[in-house]
Amino acid sequence: MIATAPLRSTAWKNYLKNTAEHLTTSTQRVLAANPSPSWPPIRLLSLEKPSDLAECAVGCDSDIGGASNAALDTDAEGKGRFWGTLRTSVPEEWKRKLKEGESARSGYAGFRTKTKTRLFGVTTWDTSMRPYLALRVRENSPPKRGPSSSGYFVNIQTDGPIKTDLFQHRLFLRTPGEWETVVVPLDNFVLTNSGQTVKKQIKMMREKIRTVGISILADAAGGAKGRREREEGFELGVEWIEAWPKNELERRAKVESGAEKSSVEEKQAEQSVPQPAQYHA
């Protein structure tokens, strides 16, 4: 297909925009080369309004013949909502193609930021001075029926030589139904390829982060061909993903510590001072 003039114009504008962003980032790196230990967080993903959805790509096993489905949209608050249904049924076509000793797995979905191209390669994030990945998320999945080992994962792709390499870390959520900030050290991520852990681990190229995203796997603990087929709905609220420096983590910890202390002091004051009757409109 031959690109029309409007299409070429749009593509050219995107190239120039991404190139300008790259030059701005490079300039900021030079200007930031000072002895100060304080660094600001880097916003890698924002899902705080509908227009932010265009920055992400969504996929699941149905893209290659599976039965799961997934979507990324916004909720009533305007925040990101990653949701769908995982189905672990393995298509017969997959089974016929298996070699001796091989197994097939199904029941997965995910989304990630789109790769941004520019005149000279792709745009990446430099997180070399920010050793933590922070995510503002909320588990909204319906109550699970019976035993389930599904789980969310955080995924990072770098601008390395093997494009199918993916650094992963399990995303553990502690307060279902409530927004929470999860912080994971970037050094704790594990290198994987095609869903399998790579035996020879290498250090993440943190100065060239290409994409970030979240996925869910129906059998997070691993599984084999022939396991019981099941269907499971999921929903995860996502507001943002950021790379944090150590000083940001310390600042947040102090704020939360101060809030907890203030809450305790207020509670003690309430217990020692007579309170008026509450009024409900």
N, C-alpha and C positions, 0 to 999 in steps of 0.2 A: 504494500500500500504506500502510495506517495503522499507525504505530509502536505497538507494545505498551508497557505500562508498564515492563517490564524493559529494553527497548531504549532508551526515552527516558531511563531512569535512568542507563544506562551512558553514553549520549551526553553527558548533563548532567555526569556525573563527569569525563569526558574534557575537556569545556570548562573546568570549574573547575580541573582539574589543570594544563592548558596555560596558563590565565590566571594561576594562582599562580606558575608557572615564569617567565612573562613579567614579573610584578611583581618577583619575586626578582632576575631579571637586570637589570631597570631600576634597582633599588636598589643592586645591586653596581656598576653603572656610575657612579652618583653617589658612592658611597663610595670607588671606585677613582680618582676625579678628584684625583690628587695628583701632585706633581712627580717621584715615583719612576719611573725608566725601566724597571723590572722588571715584566713581565706574565706571568701563567701561560698555558699553552696552553689552547685550548678543544677539548674532544672533540666532534667533529661526528658521528662514527659509531663504534660499538663492535660488533664481531662476535666476541665472546669466549665466548659461551654460546648455546645454542639459543634462549632466550627473546628474544635480540636480533634474531632474524630478523623478528619481527613489526613492527619499525620500518622495514622496507624493502619496496619494490615492485619486481617483476621483470617485464621484457617483452622481446619480440623480434619479428622480422618476421612470425612466424606469427600474431601478434595481428591482422594485416590481410591474411592470406592467404598469407604466405610459408611456407617449409619448415624454417626453423631452429628450434631449441629451446634453452631456457635454464632454469637453476634456481639457487637460492641456498639452501645448507644448511650444515652444519658437518662438519668432517673428524674423524678419530680423536682429534685434540688438542682438539676443541671450538672451533676457530677457523673463521671464515667461509670458504666455498668457493663461488665463482661459476663455474659450469661448464655445458657443453652442446655443441651442434654447430651450426656455421654452414653454411648451404647457400645458394649464390649463384644457384640457379635462379630465374628470373623467371616468375611465373605468367602464363599466356596472357591471363587477364582483365586483368592490369596492362598488357600490351602493347597490347591492343585499345583501351585508354583513352588511350594516349599521343597527343599532338598532334605535328604536324610539328616535327622538331628536338629533341623531348624524349627523354630516356632514363630507364630504370628501373633501380633498384639494389636488391639484396636481400643478405641475409647480414649481419645485425647483431643484437646483443643487448645488454642493459644492466640495471642496477639502480640505484636511488637511495633516499635516505631519504624517508619519507612526509611530506607536508605536515601540520603540526600546527595545527589551528584552535583559536581561543580566542574569548572573548566579543567582542573588538574586533579582528577580522582574523585574521592567522596569526602563529605564532611564528617568529621569525627569529634568526639569529646575527649579532652585531656583531663583525666582524673588522677594524675600522678600525685597531686598534693591533697587529694581527698580520698582517704582509705575506706570510707563507709558508703553503703548504698542504703538510702532511706525511702520507704514507701508508705504512703498514706492510703490505707485500704479498709474495707469493711466487708466481712463475710455475711452474705445475705442468703446463702443456700438454704433450701427447705430442709427440715429435719430428715436425716437419713433413716431408711428403714432397714433394719438388720445390720450385720457387719459390713463395713466398707473401709477400704484402704486407699481411697482416692486422695489426691493431694495436689496443692498448688506448688509451682516452681517459679523462681525468678531466673530469667535467661539473659545472658549478655553475649553479644557477638562483637569481636574485635576485628580490626582491619588486618588480620593475619594472612598467611599464605594459603591456609586451608579454609575455604569459605563455609564448609559444613561443620566446622568446629563450633561448639557452643559451651560457654561456661554457665553452670547451673548451681542453684542452691535451693533447698526446700523452703517454702514460705509457710512458716508456722503462725497460726492466728489464735489469739487467746481470748478475745472478747466478741463472740458472734453477735451480730446485730448492731455493733457499735464501731465507730471509726477508731482506728488505732494506727500508730506510727511504728513500723517495724524497721529496725536497723540491722544490717548485715555487713560484717567486714568483707571487703572485696577479696582479701586473701583467702577467705574460707570457701570461695566458689571452686567447683570441681570441673575439670575439662571433660566434655563428652563429645561424641560424634555419632550421629544417627541413633541417638537414644541410648547409647552404651558408654559407660565410663572408659576413658582412654587409660591404658595401663601406664604409659609413660607420661606423667603429668608435667606440664610446663607452666611457668608463671604467666598470669594474665598480662596482656599488653595494655596496661591501664592508661597509657598516654594516647591510645587510639581506640576508644570505644565507638563502635559503629552503630549498634542498635541495642535497645533494652526492651524487655517484654515479660509477660507472665503466661504460663501455661498450666493446664490441669490434666492429670493422668488418672484414669479410672483405677489402675492397679499400680499405685505409686511404689509399692514394695517389690515390684517385679512379678512376673507371672509367666505362664506357659500356655501353649496351645491346648485347648480343651477345657479351660477353666469355665466356671459357671457364668453364663451370659446374664447380664443385668442392664438395667437402664437407670440413670441417675441424673437428676437436674442439678444445676449449679448456678450460682450468681455471686459475683464479687464486685463490690464497689471500688473504684480506683479514682483517686483525686490527683495524685502526682507521684513522680519518682524523681529523687534528687541524689546527687553525689555530695556527701558531707565531708568537710575537713574535721580534724580532731577538735578544734576549738568550737565548732558548731554543736558537736555531740556534748561537749562539756557544758556549753551554755544552756542547752535544752535540759540537761540533767539538773542543773542548778535551778532552773525555772520550775521544773516539776517538783523538785525537793522543797522549794519554797512554798509552792501551792499546797503540798501535803502538810507542811508545818502550819501554814495559815489555817487550813481546814481543821486541824487538830485543836489549835488555839481557839478558834471560833466555837467548836463543839464544847470545849471546856468552859468557855464563857457562858454559853447557853445553859449549861447544866448548873451554873452558880448564880445566874440571874433569873428571877421569875419572868416568864414570857407571857404576853397577852394571848388570848384565844385567837386561833387562826380563822380568817374569814374567807369563804369560798363563794365566788360570784356564781 
